[in-house]
Amino acid sequence: MREQLIGYLLDALEPAEHEQVQAQLNRDSGLKRELEVLSRSLLPLTADREFFEPPAGLADRTCVFVALRAGRVSLAQPPATVARQWSMADMVVAAGIFLAASLLFFPAMSQSRFAARVTQCQNNLRSFGMALNNYANIHRGFFPNVPLEGRCSAAGVVAVRLRDLGFLEGKGIVVCPASSLADEAAVFEIPTAAELESASDEQLPVLHRRMGGSYGFNLGYVQDGRYFSPRNLHRARFAVMADSPSAKPPYHSANHGGCGQNVLFEDGHVQYLTTCRAHGCRDDFYTNDKGVVGPGLHMYDAVIGSSDTKPCLETMLIEIANPEAQ
């Protein structure tokens, strides 16, 4: 009976055999547990179901391969004849071989695709790093500011300003290939500042959510009662951009399946991190030192907000200061 469990899982049994296995499962709790173990072993294959179609004729070729190794047929026999001679036990052996190969092959393919998406996302952030560096070079070392109020008051306006001033090129640069926007990479458009100013009250929140694409941006910081944009000090552990955080703590990005996030640091290098902190650093780059999603509490407190996050200063008494003199 146990050799028929794989056939039962693959729905490869004849109706009478299927009923026989079902009846035995209803009586035998140990057999039912064994079926559950086999079922769980197939779960890794379901993750790639939408990406991989089995090659045409794979089942026949697998049956021929196993039969030849077992010495049941000669090389002169055609596949169709071999397939008709197979018993249920033979099919179970073939299914087992295919399952074992799949458990090795498909996770490797999935991991390769995951790594490729992480790399492309890192390339996007490196392009942003060059754009931010070029911007800072002609703005006294400061990166684009996120206004405290007005129709441009959202973190994603950094992408808008870089694009409007010609520092960013290409439509897909703001889209992480592992994010929910991946299918829009070829046509995704960053709105202009003029479009933000002229948008209706209903349109504006939508533009705020989309203008930063898949990424989050530094919200600036407060020092001595004044609000500042971050300044490019080429710090290796100060985050200026990252995969967009989620809406709830611990704010890990969903872009890479919730497994981690790519982070662009002030010195221009990009790292994939599985936590919200740089290696050897206690600063959480998705919240400030008080655990709040808002401006940093000092110049070394980096906070990355999603595209539509406003740099809300809550009840703090702030003298608004824009050091860029734009």
PADOPA-24868 format. One record per residue (C-alpha): residue number from 1; residue in three letters; chain; z, y negated, x negated. Coordinates in nm, 2 decimals, decimal comma. Layout:
PADOPA-24868
+-----+-----+-------+--------+--------+--------+
:   n : res : chain :      z :      y :      x :
+-----+-----+-------+--------+--------+--------+
: NUM : ALA :     A :      Z :      Y :      X :
...
+-----+-----+-------+--------+--------+--------+
***
This chain:
PADOPA-24868
+-----+-----+-------+--------+--------+--------+
:   n : res : chain :      z :      y :      x :
+-----+-----+-------+--------+--------+--------+
:   1 : MET :     A :   0,00 :   0,00 :   0,00 :
:   2 : ARG :     A :   0,09 :  -0,24 :  -0,28 :
:   3 : GLU :     A :  -0,26 :  -0,23 :  -0,42 :
:   4 : GLN :     A :  -0,39 :  -0,36 :  -0,09 :
:   5 : LEU :     A :  -0,18 :  -0,68 :  -0,10 :
:   6 : ILE :     A :  -0,44 :  -0,88 :  -0,30 :
:   7 : GLY :     A :  -0,71 :  -0,77 :  -0,06 :
:   8 : TYR :     A :  -0,48 :  -0,88 :   0,23 :
:   9 : LEU :     A :  -0,43 :  -1,22 :   0,06 :
:  10 : LEU :     A :  -0,80 :  -1,27 :   0,00 :
:  11 : ASP :     A :  -0,89 :  -1,16 :   0,35 :
:  12 : ALA :     A :  -1,10 :  -0,88 :   0,21 :
:  13 : LEU :     A :  -0,97 :  -0,59 :   0,41 :
:  14 : GLU :     A :  -1,14 :  -0,41 :   0,70 :
:  15 : PRO :     A :  -0,97 :  -0,49 :   1,04 :
:  16 : ALA :     A :  -0,80 :  -0,16 :   1,05 :
:  17 : GLU :     A :  -0,67 :  -0,19 :   0,70 :
:  18 : HIS :     A :  -0,55 :  -0,55 :   0,76 :
:  19 : GLU :     A :  -0,35 :  -0,43 :   1,06 :
:  20 : GLN :     A :  -0,20 :  -0,15 :   0,86 :
:  21 : VAL :     A :  -0,08 :  -0,38 :   0,59 :
:  22 : GLN :     A :   0,05 :  -0,63 :   0,85 :
:  23 : ALA :     A :   0,25 :  -0,35 :   1,01 :
:  24 : GLN :     A :   0,40 :  -0,24 :   0,68 :
:  25 : LEU :     A :   0,49 :  -0,60 :   0,59 :
:  26 : ASN :     A :   0,68 :  -0,63 :   0,92 :
:  27 : ARG :     A :   0,88 :  -0,32 :   0,83 :
:  28 : ASP :     A :   0,93 :  -0,37 :   0,46 :
:  29 : SER :     A :   1,11 :  -0,68 :   0,34 :
:  30 : GLY :     A :   1,06 :  -0,59 :  -0,02 :
:  31 : LEU :     A :   0,68 :  -0,57 :   0,03 :
:  32 : LYS :     A :   0,69 :  -0,90 :   0,20 :
:  33 : ARG :     A :   0,87 :  -1,06 :  -0,10 :
:  34 : GLU :     A :   0,61 :  -0,91 :  -0,33 :
:  35 : LEU :     A :   0,34 :  -1,07 :  -0,11 :
:  36 : GLU :     A :   0,51 :  -1,41 :  -0,14 :
:  37 : VAL :     A :   0,51 :  -1,38 :  -0,52 :
:  38 : LEU :     A :   0,14 :  -1,30 :  -0,52 :
:  39 : SER :     A :   0,07 :  -1,59 :  -0,28 :
:  40 : ARG :     A :   0,26 :  -1,84 :  -0,51 :
:  41 : SER :     A :   0,06 :  -1,72 :  -0,81 :
:  42 : LEU :     A :  -0,26 :  -1,83 :  -0,63 :
:  43 : LEU :     A :  -0,13 :  -2,19 :  -0,57 :
:  44 : PRO :     A :  -0,26 :  -2,33 :  -0,90 :
:  45 : LEU :     A :  -0,61 :  -2,25 :  -0,78 :
:  46 : THR :     A :  -0,58 :  -2,46 :  -0,46 :
:  47 : ALA :     A :  -0,54 :  -2,78 :  -0,65 :
:  48 : ASP :     A :  -0,90 :  -2,76 :  -0,77 :
:  49 : ARG :     A :  -1,05 :  -2,61 :  -0,46 :
:  50 : GLU :     A :  -1,24 :  -2,94 :  -0,38 :
:  51 : PHE :     A :  -1,38 :  -2,96 :  -0,74 :
:  52 : PHE :     A :  -1,51 :  -2,61 :  -0,81 :
:  53 : GLU :     A :  -1,75 :  -2,39 :  -0,62 :
:  54 : PRO :     A :  -1,78 :  -2,02 :  -0,74 :
:  55 : PRO :     A :  -2,12 :  -1,96 :  -0,91 :
:  56 : ALA :     A :  -2,37 :  -1,78 :  -0,69 :
:  57 : GLY :     A :  -2,34 :  -1,40 :  -0,73 :
:  58 : LEU :     A :  -2,01 :  -1,41 :  -0,91 :
:  59 : ALA :     A :  -1,86 :  -1,13 :  -0,70 :
:  60 : ASP :     A :  -2,15 :  -0,90 :  -0,77 :
:  61 : ARG :     A :  -2,15 :  -0,97 :  -1,14 :
:  62 : THR :     A :  -1,78 :  -0,92 :  -1,16 :
:  63 : CYS :     A :  -1,80 :  -0,58 :  -0,98 :
:  64 : VAL :     A :  -2,08 :  -0,47 :  -1,22 :
:  65 : PHE :     A :  -1,88 :  -0,58 :  -1,52 :
:  66 : VAL :     A :  -1,57 :  -0,38 :  -1,42 :
:  67 : ALA :     A :  -1,77 :  -0,08 :  -1,31 :
:  68 : LEU :     A :  -1,96 :  -0,06 :  -1,64 :
:  69 : ARG :     A :  -1,63 :  -0,09 :  -1,84 :
:  70 : ALA :     A :  -1,49 :   0,20 :  -1,63 :
:  71 : GLY :     A :  -1,79 :   0,41 :  -1,70 :
:  72 : ARG :     A :  -1,88 :   0,45 :  -1,33 :
:  73 : VAL :     A :  -2,24 :   0,33 :  -1,35 :
:  74 : SER :     A :  -2,52 :   0,30 :  -1,60 :
:  75 : LEU :     A :  -2,69 :  -0,02 :  -1,71 :
:  76 : ALA :     A :  -3,00 :   0,09 :  -1,52 :
:  77 : GLN :     A :  -2,83 :   0,06 :  -1,18 :
:  78 : PRO :     A :  -2,91 :  -0,25 :  -0,98 :
:  79 : PRO :     A :  -2,62 :  -0,47 :  -0,87 :
:  80 : ALA :     A :  -2,68 :  -0,41 :  -0,50 :
:  81 : THR :     A :  -2,65 :  -0,03 :  -0,54 :
:  82 : VAL :     A :  -2,33 :  -0,07 :  -0,75 :
:  83 : ALA :     A :  -2,17 :  -0,29 :  -0,49 :
:  84 : ARG :     A :  -2,23 :  -0,04 :  -0,21 :
:  85 : GLN :     A :  -2,06 :   0,24 :  -0,42 :
:  86 : TRP :     A :  -1,73 :   0,05 :  -0,46 :
:  87 : SER :     A :  -1,41 :   0,16 :  -0,30 :
:  88 : MET :     A :  -1,13 :  -0,06 :  -0,19 :
:  89 : ALA :     A :  -0,94 :   0,03 :  -0,51 :
:  90 : ASP :     A :  -1,23 :  -0,10 :  -0,71 :
:  91 : MET :     A :  -1,24 :  -0,42 :  -0,52 :
:  92 : VAL :     A :  -0,87 :  -0,47 :  -0,59 :
:  93 : VAL :     A :  -0,92 :  -0,42 :  -0,96 :
:  94 : ALA :     A :  -1,21 :  -0,67 :  -0,96 :
:  95 : ALA :     A :  -1,00 :  -0,92 :  -0,76 :
:  96 : GLY :     A :  -0,72 :  -0,88 :  -1,01 :
:  97 : ILE :     A :  -0,95 :  -0,95 :  -1,30 :
:  98 : PHE :     A :  -1,09 :  -1,26 :  -1,13 :
:  99 : LEU :     A :  -0,75 :  -1,38 :  -1,05 :
: 100 : ALA :     A :  -0,62 :  -1,35 :  -1,40 :
: 101 : ALA :     A :  -0,93 :  -1,53 :  -1,54 :
: 102 : SER :     A :  -0,89 :  -1,80 :  -1,28 :
: 103 : LEU :     A :  -0,53 :  -1,87 :  -1,37 :
: 104 : LEU :     A :  -0,64 :  -1,93 :  -1,72 :
: 105 : PHE :     A :  -0,96 :  -2,12 :  -1,66 :
: 106 : PHE :     A :  -0,89 :  -2,36 :  -1,37 :
: 107 : PRO :     A :  -0,56 :  -2,51 :  -1,50 :
: 108 : ALA :     A :  -0,74 :  -2,58 :  -1,83 :
: 109 : MET :     A :  -1,02 :  -2,75 :  -1,64 :
: 110 : SER :     A :  -0,78 :  -2,95 :  -1,44 :
: 111 : GLN :     A :  -0,58 :  -3,05 :  -1,74 :
: 112 : SER :     A :  -0,91 :  -3,16 :  -1,92 :
: 113 : ARG :     A :  -1,00 :  -3,37 :  -1,62 :
: 114 : PHE :     A :  -0,65 :  -3,53 :  -1,60 :
: 115 : ALA :     A :  -0,67 :  -3,62 :  -1,97 :
: 116 : ALA :     A :  -1,02 :  -3,78 :  -1,93 :
: 117 : ARG :     A :  -0,89 :  -4,00 :  -1,65 :
: 118 : VAL :     A :  -0,59 :  -4,10 :  -1,85 :
: 119 : THR :     A :  -0,82 :  -4,20 :  -2,14 :
: 120 : GLN :     A :  -1,05 :  -4,40 :  -1,92 :
: 121 : CYS :     A :  -0,76 :  -4,58 :  -1,76 :
: 122 : GLN :     A :  -0,63 :  -4,66 :  -2,12 :
: 123 : ASN :     A :  -0,97 :  -4,80 :  -2,20 :
: 124 : ASN :     A :  -0,95 :  -5,03 :  -1,90 :
: 125 : LEU :     A :  -0,62 :  -5,16 :  -2,01 :
: 126 : ARG :     A :  -0,74 :  -5,21 :  -2,37 :
: 127 : SER :     A :  -1,02 :  -5,43 :  -2,23 :
: 128 : PHE :     A :  -0,76 :  -5,63 :  -2,04 :
: 129 : GLY :     A :  -0,56 :  -5,66 :  -2,36 :
: 130 : MET :     A :  -0,85 :  -5,82 :  -2,54 :
: 131 : ALA :     A :  -0,91 :  -6,05 :  -2,24 :
: 132 : LEU :     A :  -0,54 :  -6,15 :  -2,24 :
: 133 : ASN :     A :  -0,54 :  -6,21 :  -2,61 :
: 134 : ASN :     A :  -0,85 :  -6,43 :  -2,59 :
: 135 : TYR :     A :  -0,70 :  -6,62 :  -2,30 :
: 136 : ALA :     A :  -0,38 :  -6,68 :  -2,49 :
: 137 : ASN :     A :  -0,56 :  -6,80 :  -2,80 :
: 138 : ILE :     A :  -0,70 :  -7,10 :  -2,61 :
: 139 : HIS :     A :  -0,39 :  -7,17 :  -2,40 :
: 140 : ARG :     A :  -0,12 :  -7,23 :  -2,67 :
: 141 : GLY :     A :  -0,03 :  -6,86 :  -2,68 :
: 142 : PHE :     A :   0,05 :  -6,82 :  -2,31 :
: 143 : PHE :     A :  -0,09 :  -6,56 :  -2,08 :
: 144 : PRO :     A :  -0,21 :  -6,66 :  -1,72 :
: 145 : ASN :     A :   0,08 :  -6,77 :  -1,51 :
: 146 : VAL :     A :   0,16 :  -6,63 :  -1,16 :
: 147 : PRO :     A :   0,25 :  -6,93 :  -0,94 :
: 148 : LEU :     A :   0,58 :  -6,94 :  -0,76 :
: 149 : GLU :     A :   0,41 :  -7,06 :  -0,44 :
: 150 : GLY :     A :   0,07 :  -7,12 :  -0,29 :
: 151 : ARG :     A :  -0,22 :  -6,90 :  -0,20 :
: 152 : CYS :     A :  -0,25 :  -6,76 :  -0,55 :
: 153 : SER :     A :   0,12 :  -6,66 :  -0,57 :
: 154 : ALA :     A :   0,08 :  -6,29 :  -0,64 :
: 155 : ALA :     A :   0,08 :  -6,09 :  -0,97 :
: 156 : GLY :     A :  -0,29 :  -5,98 :  -0,93 :
: 157 : VAL :     A :  -0,40 :  -6,34 :  -0,97 :
: 158 : VAL :     A :  -0,39 :  -6,27 :  -1,35 :
: 159 : ALA :     A :  -0,71 :  -6,06 :  -1,30 :
: 160 : VAL :     A :  -0,86 :  -6,34 :  -1,09 :
: 161 : ARG :     A :  -0,81 :  -6,60 :  -1,36 :
: 162 : LEU :     A :  -0,94 :  -6,38 :  -1,64 :
: 163 : ARG :     A :  -1,25 :  -6,30 :  -1,44 :
: 164 : ASP :     A :  -1,31 :  -6,65 :  -1,32 :
: 165 : LEU :     A :  -1,30 :  -6,78 :  -1,68 :
: 166 : GLY :     A :  -1,53 :  -6,51 :  -1,81 :
: 167 : PHE :     A :  -1,28 :  -6,31 :  -2,01 :
: 168 : LEU :     A :  -1,34 :  -5,99 :  -1,80 :
: 169 : GLU :     A :  -1,67 :  -5,82 :  -1,75 :
: 170 : GLY :     A :  -1,77 :  -5,52 :  -1,53 :
: 171 : LYS :     A :  -1,66 :  -5,43 :  -1,18 :
: 172 : GLY :     A :  -1,48 :  -5,11 :  -1,25 :
: 173 : ILE :     A :  -1,24 :  -5,24 :  -1,51 :
: 174 : VAL :     A :  -0,96 :  -5,30 :  -1,26 :
: 175 : VAL :     A :  -0,99 :  -4,95 :  -1,11 :
: 176 : CYS :     A :  -0,80 :  -4,66 :  -1,27 :
: 177 : PRO :     A :  -1,01 :  -4,34 :  -1,22 :
: 178 : ALA :     A :  -0,70 :  -4,15 :  -1,12 :
: 179 : SER :     A :  -0,60 :  -4,40 :  -0,85 :
: 180 : SER :     A :  -0,67 :  -4,41 :  -0,48 :
: 181 : LEU :     A :  -0,94 :  -4,67 :  -0,55 :
: 182 : ALA :     A :  -1,14 :  -4,44 :  -0,78 :
: 183 : ASP :     A :  -1,43 :  -4,40 :  -0,53 :
: 184 : GLU :     A :  -1,48 :  -4,78 :  -0,52 :
: 185 : ALA :     A :  -1,50 :  -4,83 :  -0,90 :
: 186 : ALA :     A :  -1,88 :  -4,90 :  -0,90 :
: 187 : VAL :     A :  -1,86 :  -5,16 :  -0,62 :
: 188 : PHE :     A :  -1,50 :  -5,30 :  -0,65 :
: 189 : GLU :     A :  -1,50 :  -5,68 :  -0,66 :
: 190 : ILE :     A :  -1,22 :  -5,91 :  -0,78 :
: 191 : PRO :     A :  -1,20 :  -6,21 :  -0,54 :
: 192 : THR :     A :  -1,24 :  -6,55 :  -0,69 :
: 193 : ALA :     A :  -0,97 :  -6,82 :  -0,68 :
: 194 : ALA :     A :  -1,19 :  -7,01 :  -0,43 :
: 195 : GLU :     A :  -1,19 :  -6,71 :  -0,20 :
: 196 : LEU :     A :  -0,82 :  -6,69 :  -0,21 :
: 197 : GLU :     A :  -0,78 :  -7,06 :  -0,13 :
: 198 : SER :     A :  -1,03 :  -7,04 :   0,17 :
: 199 : ALA :     A :  -0,91 :  -6,70 :   0,31 :
: 200 : SER :     A :  -0,75 :  -6,69 :   0,65 :
: 201 : ASP :     A :  -0,38 :  -6,60 :   0,69 :
: 202 : GLU :     A :  -0,49 :  -6,25 :   0,80 :
: 203 : GLN :     A :  -0,73 :  -6,20 :   0,51 :
: 204 : LEU :     A :  -0,50 :  -6,33 :   0,23 :
: 205 : PRO :     A :  -0,25 :  -6,04 :   0,22 :
: 206 : VAL :     A :  -0,55 :  -5,80 :   0,19 :
: 207 : LEU :     A :  -0,70 :  -6,00 :  -0,10 :
: 208 : HIS :     A :  -0,36 :  -6,01 :  -0,27 :
: 209 : ARG :     A :  -0,33 :  -5,63 :  -0,25 :
: 210 : ARG :     A :  -0,68 :  -5,57 :  -0,38 :
: 211 : MET :     A :  -0,73 :  -5,84 :  -0,64 :
: 212 : GLY :     A :  -0,54 :  -5,65 :  -0,92 :
: 213 : GLY :     A :  -0,71 :  -5,32 :  -0,84 :
: 214 : SER :     A :  -0,51 :  -5,02 :  -0,96 :
: 215 : TYR :     A :  -0,29 :  -5,22 :  -1,20 :
: 216 : GLY :     A :   0,03 :  -5,43 :  -1,21 :
: 217 : PHE :     A :   0,09 :  -5,75 :  -1,41 :
: 218 : ASN :     A :   0,38 :  -5,92 :  -1,58 :
: 219 : LEU :     A :   0,57 :  -6,15 :  -1,34 :
: 220 : GLY :     A :   0,70 :  -6,39 :  -1,61 :
: 221 : TYR :     A :   1,06 :  -6,47 :  -1,67 :
: 222 : VAL :     A :   1,34 :  -6,72 :  -1,62 :
: 223 : GLN :     A :   1,52 :  -6,90 :  -1,90 :
: 224 : ASP :     A :   1,76 :  -7,19 :  -1,88 :
: 225 : GLY :     A :   1,68 :  -7,23 :  -1,52 :
: 226 : ARG :     A :   1,31 :  -7,26 :  -1,57 :
: 227 : TYR :     A :   1,03 :  -7,02 :  -1,48 :
: 228 : PHE :     A :   0,78 :  -6,93 :  -1,76 :
: 229 : SER :     A :   0,47 :  -6,73 :  -1,81 :
: 230 : PRO :     A :   0,50 :  -6,47 :  -2,09 :
: 231 : ARG :     A :   0,39 :  -6,59 :  -2,43 :
: 232 : ASN :     A :   0,19 :  -6,37 :  -2,67 :
: 233 : LEU :     A :   0,44 :  -6,28 :  -2,94 :
: 234 : HIS :     A :   0,26 :  -5,96 :  -3,02 :
: 235 : ARG :     A :   0,57 :  -5,75 :  -2,94 :
: 236 : ALA :     A :   0,52 :  -5,38 :  -2,95 :
: 237 : ARG :     A :   0,76 :  -5,30 :  -2,67 :
: 238 : PHE :     A :   0,70 :  -5,58 :  -2,43 :
: 239 : ALA :     A :   0,48 :  -5,47 :  -2,13 :
: 240 : VAL :     A :   0,22 :  -5,71 :  -2,00 :
: 241 : MET :     A :   0,03 :  -5,47 :  -1,77 :
: 242 : ALA :     A :   0,06 :  -5,11 :  -1,65 :
: 243 : ASP :     A :  -0,06 :  -4,87 :  -1,38 :
: 244 : SER :     A :   0,06 :  -5,03 :  -1,05 :
: 245 : PRO :     A :   0,41 :  -4,93 :  -0,96 :
: 246 : SER :     A :   0,49 :  -4,77 :  -0,63 :
: 247 : ALA :     A :   0,68 :  -4,95 :  -0,35 :
: 248 : LYS :     A :   1,01 :  -4,76 :  -0,38 :
: 249 : PRO :     A :   1,25 :  -4,68 :  -0,67 :
: 250 : PRO :     A :   1,21 :  -4,56 :  -0,94 :
: 251 : TYR :     A :   0,87 :  -4,73 :  -0,90 :
: 252 : HIS :     A :   0,67 :  -4,48 :  -1,11 :
: 253 : SER :     A :   0,30 :  -4,53 :  -1,06 :
: 254 : ALA :     A :   0,11 :  -4,29 :  -0,82 :
: 255 : ASN :     A :  -0,21 :  -4,34 :  -1,02 :
: 256 : HIS :     A :  -0,17 :  -4,02 :  -1,22 :
: 257 : GLY :     A :  -0,02 :  -3,80 :  -0,96 :
: 258 : GLY :     A :   0,32 :  -3,95 :  -1,02 :
: 259 : CYS :     A :   0,34 :  -3,78 :  -1,36 :
: 260 : GLY :     A :   0,35 :  -4,10 :  -1,56 :
: 261 : GLN :     A :   0,18 :  -4,44 :  -1,62 :
: 262 : ASN :     A :  -0,04 :  -4,61 :  -1,88 :
: 263 : VAL :     A :   0,12 :  -4,93 :  -2,02 :
: 264 : LEU :     A :  -0,04 :  -5,22 :  -2,21 :
: 265 : PHE :     A :   0,20 :  -5,38 :  -2,45 :
: 266 : GLU :     A :   0,18 :  -5,73 :  -2,59 :
: 267 : ASP :     A :   0,05 :  -5,63 :  -2,93 :
: 268 : GLY :     A :  -0,25 :  -5,47 :  -2,76 :
: 269 : HIS :     A :  -0,17 :  -5,10 :  -2,78 :
: 270 : VAL :     A :  -0,17 :  -4,88 :  -2,48 :
: 271 : GLN :     A :   0,06 :  -4,58 :  -2,42 :
: 272 : TYR :     A :   0,09 :  -4,31 :  -2,15 :
: 273 : LEU :     A :   0,46 :  -4,28 :  -2,07 :
: 274 : THR :     A :   0,64 :  -4,04 :  -1,83 :
: 275 : THR :     A :   0,93 :  -4,29 :  -1,78 :
: 276 : CYS :     A :   0,95 :  -4,66 :  -1,70 :
: 277 : ARG :     A :   1,07 :  -4,74 :  -2,05 :
: 278 : ALA :     A :   0,90 :  -4,76 :  -2,39 :
: 279 : HIS :     A :   1,01 :  -4,52 :  -2,65 :
: 280 : GLY :     A :   1,33 :  -4,64 :  -2,81 :
: 281 : CYS :     A :   1,36 :  -4,93 :  -2,56 :
: 282 : ARG :     A :   1,61 :  -4,98 :  -2,28 :
: 283 : ASP :     A :   1,40 :  -5,23 :  -2,08 :
: 284 : ASP :     A :   1,27 :  -5,09 :  -1,75 :
: 285 : PHE :     A :   0,93 :  -5,25 :  -1,72 :
: 286 : TYR :     A :   0,91 :  -5,22 :  -1,34 :
: 287 : THR :     A :   1,24 :  -5,40 :  -1,28 :
: 288 : ASN :     A :   1,44 :  -5,68 :  -1,44 :
: 289 : ASP :     A :   1,78 :  -5,64 :  -1,60 :
: 290 : LYS :     A :   1,94 :  -5,66 :  -1,26 :
: 291 : GLY :     A :   1,72 :  -5,38 :  -1,13 :
: 292 : VAL :     A :   1,52 :  -5,62 :  -0,91 :
: 293 : VAL :     A :   1,14 :  -5,64 :  -0,88 :
: 294 : GLY :     A :   1,10 :  -6,00 :  -0,98 :
: 295 : PRO :     A :   1,07 :  -6,23 :  -1,29 :
: 296 : GLY :     A :   1,25 :  -6,12 :  -1,60 :
: 297 : LEU :     A :   1,59 :  -6,28 :  -1,67 :
: 298 : HIS :     A :   1,50 :  -6,38 :  -2,02 :
: 299 : MET :     A :   1,20 :  -6,38 :  -2,25 :
: 300 : TYR :     A :   1,25 :  -6,01 :  -2,36 :
: 301 : ASP :     A :   1,29 :  -5,88 :  -2,00 :
: 302 : ALA :     A :   0,94 :  -5,76 :  -1,91 :
: 303 : VAL :     A :   0,87 :  -5,69 :  -1,54 :
: 304 : ILE :     A :   0,54 :  -5,55 :  -1,41 :
: 305 : GLY :     A :   0,47 :  -5,61 :  -1,04 :
: 306 : SER :     A :   0,20 :  -5,47 :  -0,82 :
: 307 : SER :     A :  -0,10 :  -5,69 :  -0,74 :
: 308 : ASP :     A :   0,06 :  -5,84 :  -0,42 :
: 309 : THR :     A :   0,41 :  -5,89 :  -0,57 :
: 310 : LYS :     A :   0,52 :  -6,25 :  -0,56 :
: 311 : PRO :     A :   0,75 :  -6,39 :  -0,83 :
: 312 : CYS :     A :   1,03 :  -6,45 :  -0,59 :
: 313 : LEU :     A :   1,33 :  -6,63 :  -0,75 :
: 314 : GLU :     A :   1,56 :  -6,57 :  -0,45 :
: 315 : THR :     A :   1,87 :  -6,79 :  -0,46 :
: 316 : MET :     A :   1,85 :  -6,89 :  -0,82 :
: 317 : LEU :     A :   1,82 :  -7,26 :  -0,88 :
: 318 : ILE :     A :   1,50 :  -7,31 :  -1,07 :
: 319 : GLU :     A :   1,32 :  -7,60 :  -1,23 :
: 320 : ILE :     A :   0,96 :  -7,50 :  -1,20 :
: 321 : ALA :     A :   0,79 :  -7,54 :  -1,53 :
: 322 : ASN :     A :   0,43 :  -7,44 :  -1,61 :
: 323 : PRO :     A :   0,40 :  -7,45 :  -1,99 :
: 324 : GLU :     A :   0,02 :  -7,40 :  -1,98 :
: 325 : ALA :     A :  -0,06 :  -7,75 :  -1,87 :
: 326 : GLN :     A :  -0,37 :  -7,62 :  -1,69 :
+-----+-----+-------+--------+--------+--------+
***
